[in-house]
Amino acid sequence: MPDTPVTYEDVEIIDADRLGLTCRIATERAFIGKYVPLEGTTVHRPGDRGRLVLPRWFVEQQGLPLDRHLSDEDVEEWFTRAVRRVISAREQASTHPADPGAQSALQAAEAELSAAMMLRARRHSRPR
């Protein structure tokens, strides 16, 4: 499911700055924004090796390696939920324009919808 976090083991942190981490995941080199890693992540500084836990939407959006790809049905379900989250977050943000939490929730919902839209478009454009 799109909400299920993706856990990578034996990740190496190559560099870190105030914006995030540059790391090696399997054979991929990736930049992970400072606020993207989820609870359970054990790597934080250059030279660290260990576990990196990321939201599945981020993994899909960035094209990072996945142990299991989503089915077309999973993608459609994710897309539908993401649309609903954006609608709800927009209502909350417009009702509470000075609330940083509401604005942050809207940004996160829009980022997830963007990832779902990109994956959905890729799926629809592939040969069947």
Order of alpha helices (4+ residues) and beta strands (2+ residues): beta-beta-beta-beta-alpha-alpha-alpha
